[in-house]
Amino acid sequence: MSEFFAYRNGELYAEDVPVARIAAAVGTPFYLYSAAAFTAQYRAFAEALAAVDPLICYAVKANSNLAVLHLFARLGAGADVVSEGELRRALAAGIPPQRIVFSGVGKTRPELEVAVAAGIRQINVESVPELHRLADIAAAAGRTAQIAIRINPDVDAHTHGKIATGRKEDKFGIPYGEAVAAYRLAADLPGIDPVGLAVHIGSQIGDLGPCRAAFSRLAELVVALRRGGLAVRHVDLGGGLGISYRDEAPASPAAYAALVREIFDPLDVALAFEPGRFLAGPAGVLVAGIVYVKAGPARRIVVADAAMNDLIRPALYDAWHRIVPVREPAPAAPQTAADVVGPVCESGDTFAVARELPPLAEGDLVAFMTAGAYGAVMSSTYNSRPLVPEVLVSGDRYAVVRARPSFDEMTRLERVPDWLGAGPPRRQEAG
Ligand SMILES: *Cc1c(COP(=O)(O)O)cnc(C)c1O
């Protein structure tokens, strides 16, 4: 819990709004975000790094809702995007192109064309073939694309294997040993202006040791390139700063900033950062209703109306989310073990196993905490479950910032071919 999601008068509030009130109006499940919490996370990051005058490029993939992007745009953030769709979202939210960087190992020709036409700050190139393709595109458009070479520093971030990105066997970046040659090639290619280097070693990093290793290698490379007569103006240090889901104590922004300054203050480079989880994770929860409580052979099984399609992190990453009853349990309420599951037909649709929880009954509401990052963005319509609404609270106001689609909206793009001999799709009778 936090100052933005806390009990008051026996019930959970998001800022100044009772969560149950929103649930009654919107229906469960839904994502619930706190504008003040996004703002507090952004300020904490920005203030810790103020001395290096950082460009903070919010990693859009963590939570790409347009309202969230507008909020970060108003705070002065740039954006780190990984697809044309994210680039369009960032531009639509009013983030200036000069504050947008484009990362990703598989940027397609159309994606690069859009990025070049938009004149974004920097394309973080992850391979030599990408460099050649970009040179073609920029030359054809009569433009010069600013690029950074994303290096693979061969550093293990000691995080979950699925979100470690800086080991040499990972698909990301140009191998450290090949970076000087790639940079020189970039300088020689028409339409390309190499402005610097980028690195991103993974997500939910707890300990700064791997960052120190990666940043040090990057700094050595800056020196080597300059010694070779190549200009290096930008260094982009990626995202990855961890947050506390349970009882982890990840490195603080202050400790991270101290490390950054120690390594990069001597180099006179413009520093950019790509935080995603740190800015968005603590600012959101997933609110669900309890459908049934059944007696399992080992312990009670609490069936929620949210499922793995709404929040896939437990199934995909073995992630742990705190589960909080919306009605505050009495201080003396007994805590007993429960499995908290969703309704999807897979055993992987399990949010928690043997979790100590107070009594829960049908119709009760619970909140899965710390779900503002990699929650709604990773949701799907598996089992033909509609995407859940997203709601943003600010003070005593709230707004639905993504609506729940109707059945017709969910199936609107599907067609039954004539040769199946079917007529137009039948609409469901209302009521
Ligand atoms: C995912 C990603 C980020 C954001 O990572 P967080 O752990 O959410 O801060 C930043 N940069 C790149 C290139 C990424 O792929």
The ligand as a Tripos MOL2 file, in Angstrom:
@<TRIPOS>MOLECULE
LIG
   15    15     1     0     0
SMALL
NO_CHARGES

@<TRIPOS>ATOM
      1 C1         11.5170   -2.4670  -21.5340 C.3       1 LIG1
      2 C2         12.5420   -1.4390  -21.8450 C.ar      1 LIG1
      3 C3         12.7130   -0.3370  -20.9990 C.ar      1 LIG1
      4 C4         11.9380   -0.1600  -19.7230 C.3       1 LIG1
      5 O1         12.3500   -1.0500  -18.7500 O.3       1 LIG1
      6 P1         11.8040   -0.8850  -17.2520 P.3       1 LIG1
      7 O2         12.3820   -2.0290  -16.5370 O.co2     1 LIG1
      8 O3         10.3400   -0.9210  -17.3310 O.co2     1 LIG1
      9 O4         12.3120    0.4090  -16.7420 O.co2     1 LIG1
     10 C5         13.6340    0.6220  -21.3610 C.ar      1 LIG1
     11 N1         14.3680    0.5000  -22.4970 N.ar      1 LIG1
     12 C6         14.2340   -0.5540  -23.3320 C.ar      1 LIG1
     13 C7         15.0580   -0.6110  -24.5490 C.3       1 LIG1
     14 C8         13.3200   -1.5530  -23.0290 C.ar      1 LIG1
     15 O5         13.2090   -2.5990  -23.8410 O.3       1 LIG1
@<TRIPOS>BOND
     1     1     2 1
     2     2     3 ar
     3     2    14 ar
     4     3     4 1
     5     3    10 ar
     6     4     5 1
     7     5     6 1
     8     6     7 2
     9     6     8 1
    10     6     9 1
    11    10    11 ar
    12    11    12 ar
    13    12    13 1
    14    12    14 ar
    15    14    15 1
@<TRIPOS>SUBSTRUCTURE
     1 LIG1         1 GROUP 0 **** ****
